[in-house]
Amino acid sequence: MKSMLLNQQYLFTPGPTPIPERVKLAMNQPMIGHRGQAFSQLLEDVSTRLAPIFGSKNPVLLIAGSGTSALETAVANVIEDNDHVVVIVTGAFGERFANICEAFGANVHRLNIEWGKTCAPEILEDYIKKIDVDVKAVFATYCETSTGVLNPIRQLGEITKRLTDALFIVDGVSCIGAVPVDMEEWEIDILVSGSQKALMLPPGLAFIAINEHAKKVIKTCKTKRFYFDLNRYQSSFDKDKSTPFTPAVSLIYGAQEVCQMIEEEGFSQVIERQQLLKKMVREGIKALDLPMFVSDEDASPTVTAVKPMNGTAGQIKKLLQDNYSITVAGGQKKLKGEIFRIGHMGYCTPFDILKILSGLEMSLYDLDGRKVFGNATTIAEEAWRNHVQNTSN
């Protein structure tokens, strides 16, 4: 069936995500010199306003680069040749963290968890005790984008600090801006994220939040680096609220508007909305008899992985795109062709969830004649209505 939507596209990937019109307008402001007072004021404002979103006591450092550049920055500034590190691997991006550590000469101890499961705190505790080495850092992924798993970062941080003197370094790329986090209470030393996920921006900005302990380790790290040297970024920010290299000025204007939007809604309300979207998506998909890849308890509020029976994930993904201009993501690596993933983070509302669910209802009819019209949307609407009633009482 040929799409009748006149090139209107609906983006439901777990990154990049839709960008609000007011953020687009903010990014279209006239260019300014990045060595002038106007940019210094802009950078200080954005770095400071991002801090509570990251649960950080320090302003957040900004680097022109992708989410992977944020991961590499976290490694390059603390890991030296032959350091022992533990990397919790719950999916493709945990594996990426491990690969980056190996590229910088670390002895990587992979704590491999079955894809689709979280790393339970007791599993990390047993693993650290078993390897019996001096661990320089423990790396964890808050939301594993490839599977839709949300790891128990607070508990993993507690285990790390109770058993070791290691840094606790967290990839928050696909969830920061949509989930609670407190670097001090959760004992996170370095927390990184990227712009194109819950923070509602185009790709191109990396965010690095570091605590005082991490700053000391970074200062003494002997690993060679240049563009990703956090000492340079911290020094430039402390000295004159600038960056050591040319910044992505337009994206930083956009980040300022994102901060404004989050403050207007209230960050606690943002987190609450994300939980509602998760509930609507999951209950709606269950009403279509499509199996979830992750349990409700382990699932992220920003991305949902679905594993249809009979290997039809790729067909459903194609039908959504071809017939209804809805873009979802497929599986990665070992999950390629096994799952499809729905992103519902950042600039996403309950009405948007009804779009993807109605598209799924129609795609299942296109696939095998299954008449499930209204099954998913009805139960999702009920979840939304119940949420509104409960919050208004």
N, C-alpha and C positions, 0 to 999 in steps of 0.2 A: 504493500500500500504506500503510495507516494505521500510524503509529508505535505500537509495543507497549512503549515504554520508560517509561511512567508518568511523563511529564513530566521525566524525567532529561535534562538538557542537557549536551552535550559541546562545550566552547568551544575552537576552534582558529583563532581570528583572531589577526592580528599586533598585537593591542591593541584593547580590553582583553584581559587574559589571566587564567587562573584564579588564585584567591587561596587560599593554604594556610589550613587551619582554624586553625592556631596564630596566624597573622597576623590573622585575623578576631577571635579571642579577644583578642589584644593591643589591637586597635582598640576593643574594647568595655570597656576599663578606664574607671573613673569619670573624668569630666572634671576637669581641674585649671585653675587660673588661669594664664593665659599670661604674667603679669607676676610670677610667684612663683619661688622658688628651685627648686622641683621641675621646672618647665618649663625653666629655664635648664640644669639638669643633663641633662635629656632632650635638648635641642637640641644641646648640646655633645657629648654621647655619640654621637648619630646623625651629626652633621656630621663628626666626627673618624673614625668607623668607615666612613663612605662614601668617605673620601679614597682608600684603596688600590684600591677598586673603580673609581674614576675615574682612577687613576694620578696623583693630585694630591698635591703636597706641602703644600697648604693645606686646611683644612676646607672642605667643600662647603656652599654657601649654599642655603637652601631657601625657595621662594616658593610660596604658595598659588595654583595655576594649572595650566593644561594644558601639554602639550608645546609647543604653539605659543606659549604665553606665555614659555617658555624661549627659543625662537628670537627672539621680539621683544625680550626682555631683552638678549640678546647683541648685537643690532643697535643698540638705542636707547642703549646706554651707550658706544658707541665711534664711531658713524657720524654725521657732520654733513653739512649740505647741500653738495652738489656733490663730496663725496668720491668717488674712483674705487674701486670694489670689483670683485673677480672672484668670481662665484658659479659653482661647478661644478654643472651641472644634469644629473643622471643619472635623474631621475624627478620625480614630483609634489612631493616634499618639498624637493628642490633648487630647484624652481620656486617653492615657497612662500617659501624663504629669499630668493630674488631679489625676489619681490613685496614682502616686508617691507622690504628694503633700499630699494626704490623709494619706498615709503610714507614713508621718512625722508629722502628727497631725494637719495639717492646716485645717481651715474652707474654703472649696473650693466652690467658686461661679462659676459654669459652665455657660459660655456663649455659649449655643448650637446653632450652625449654621447648616442649612440643608446640608447634605453631598453632595458635588459637587458644593457648593457655597463658595465664599470667605466671610470673615468677613468685611463688609463695615465699614469705620471709624465711621460713624454716629451711627451704631449699638452699637459699643463699647462705644461711648460717652453716649448714652442713658442708657446703662446698668450700667455703673459706677455711673452715677447720681442717678439711681433708687435704687441701693443696699445701698447707703448711709452708708458705713463703712470705717474704716481706712484701706486701702489696702496696704499690705506689698509688693506685687509683682503682676505683670501681666505677664502671660505666653502665648506665641503665637508660632505657627508653621509656618515657612516661606513657605516651600513646604510640603503640606500634602500628604505623599506618598500613602496613601490608596485611595485617590480620584483623584490625579493629579492637585489639586488646589494650586495656588500660592497666598498667602495672601499679602495684601499691608502693609508690615512691616513698611515702613517709616511713613506712615500716622497713623498707630496704635501706633507707638512710640510717635508721636507728641501728640496724644490724651491722652495717658497715662501720659506723663509728664506735660501737661497743666492742667489736672484735679486732679492729685494725686502727692504724693511724692514717689510713688512706684517704685521699680526696674522694668525694662522692660527686660524680659528674653526670648530668642528666640531659638527655635529648628531649626537649619539649616542643619540637618543631610543629607537630600536627595537633597540638592541644593548648598551648599557652595562649591566653586570651579567652579561653572557654572553660577552664577548670580552676579549682582552688590550688594555691601553692604558697608555701611559706619557707623560704630558703633557710632561715635561722632555725625554726622549730623542726623542720624536716631534715636539717643538717646537710643541705646541699651546698657544695662549694662553688660549682660552676653550673649554670643553667643556660642553655642555648635555645634559640628558636629562629624561625624564618618568617618572612613577611606575607607569603602567599597562602596562608592557611586561615586560622581563626582570627588573624589580625587584619584581614580584609583588604590587603594590598596586592599589587602585582608582585611577581617574583623579583628579587634583586636586593633585598635588605636582609642582613643577618644580625641577630641580636644576641649579645653576650652579657649575662649578669654574673658578677663574681663577688665573693665575700672577701673579708680582710685576710683570712688565712690563705685563700687562693692567690691573692695579690703577692704575698710573700713568696710563695712557691714559684710563681711566674717570674718574679724578679731574679731568682737564682737559677732558673732553668737554663741549661747550656745548649739546648737544641737550637740549631741554626734555623732562623726564619726571618722573613722581611715584611712582606705585606700583611701577614697575619700575626705580627708581633704585638701582643696586647700591651706590652710596656709602652709602645709608641702611642697606642690609642688612649691609654690611661693618662699618659703624660700630656698629650695634646689637650685632652678634655680638662684635666686639672689646671693646666697653665692658662689657656685662653678659650676654653669651650669650643675647640675645633677638632678636626680629624687630621691624621698625619698625611693622608692621601685624599684625592678628589672624592668627595662624598656624592651619593645619589640624592641630590638636593630635592628634586621633585617628589621622590618617594618619601623623603623625610617630611615634606609638606603634607603628604597624604597621611603619614603616621600621626602627625599632629591632629588631623581631623578625626582619625580613628580613635585617638585618646579622648577627644571631645565627645564622640558618639558613645563610647563606653561609659564615660562619666555621666552623661545625660541619662542613660538607661540605668546606671548603677551596676557596678561589677557583680555584686551578689545576684542581681536580677539577670545579668547575662548568663551566669552559671546556672541559674534556675531555668532559664529559657532553653539552654542546651540540654538539660535533663529532660525537659518536656519533649523536645524534638527527638531525642533518643527513644523515649517511651512511645511516641507516635509512630516512628519508623518501625520499631521492633514489633509492636502489637499489630500494626497493619500488615507487616510481612508474614507474621505468624497466621493471620487470618487468610492468607493466600496459600497456606500449606507449603511455604518455602522454608527449608531448614536454615537456621542461623549457623554461622561458623563458630561463633563465640557465645558462651553462656551469658545470661543477663547480668550476673554478678561480675564478670570479667570485662564487660563491654565498655567501650569508649563512648562518651557523649558526642563525639565529633565525626566518627566514621563507623559505618555498619557493614560487616561482611556477610554475604549471603551465599550459601552453597546449595544450589538446586540439585535435585536428584537427576540421574541420567545424563550428567555432564552437559547441561543446557545453558550454563552461565554465559558462554560466548554468544549463543543465539539470542538470549534475552537482552544482553548488552547491545547487540546489533539491531534488534527490533526497536529498542528504545530510541536509538540514535536515528535509524532510517525512517521510522514511521512517526515519531513524536518529537524529534529534535532534542531528546534528553540524553545528556552525556553522563555516564557513570564510568567508573574505573574497573578494569579487569584485575585478575590475580597476578602476582609477581613471583618469579622464580618457580619454586615447586608447586605454587598454587595457580600458575598460569592455566587458564581454561577451566579451573575448578570452582572459582568464586567470582562474584562481582562485588564491587564496593561502592557504597553510597556515601558521599561526603555531605554532612549537614552541620557545618560550622560557620562562624562568622556572620556574614550577611545572609541569614537564613531565618525564615519565619514559619509558623505552623501552616500558613497558606502554601508555602513552598513544598512542605512535606506532602500536602494533599496532591500537588502536581505529580511528584514522583510516584506516589502510590497509585494514582489513577492511571499513569502511564504503564505501571507494572500490570495492573488489572487488564488493560487493553492488550498489552504485549503477550500475556499468557493466553488470551483468546486467539491472537494471531499465531501463536506457537502451536497450540494443539486443540483449539476450540473450547477451551475451558471457560465457562461463564461464571466469572467471579466479580462481575461489575458491582461496585459498591461495598464489597466485603471489607477491603482494607481501609477505604476512606471513611466508612461509617464508624469503625472501631477507633480510628485515629481521631475523628471528630469528637467521639465520646471522651477519649482521654484528654483532649484539649478542653472540652466543656467542663469536665470534672476538675481539671486543674484551675480553671478560672473561678469556679465556684469555691474551691477550697482556699484559694488565695484571697478571695474577696470577703470571706467570712471573718 
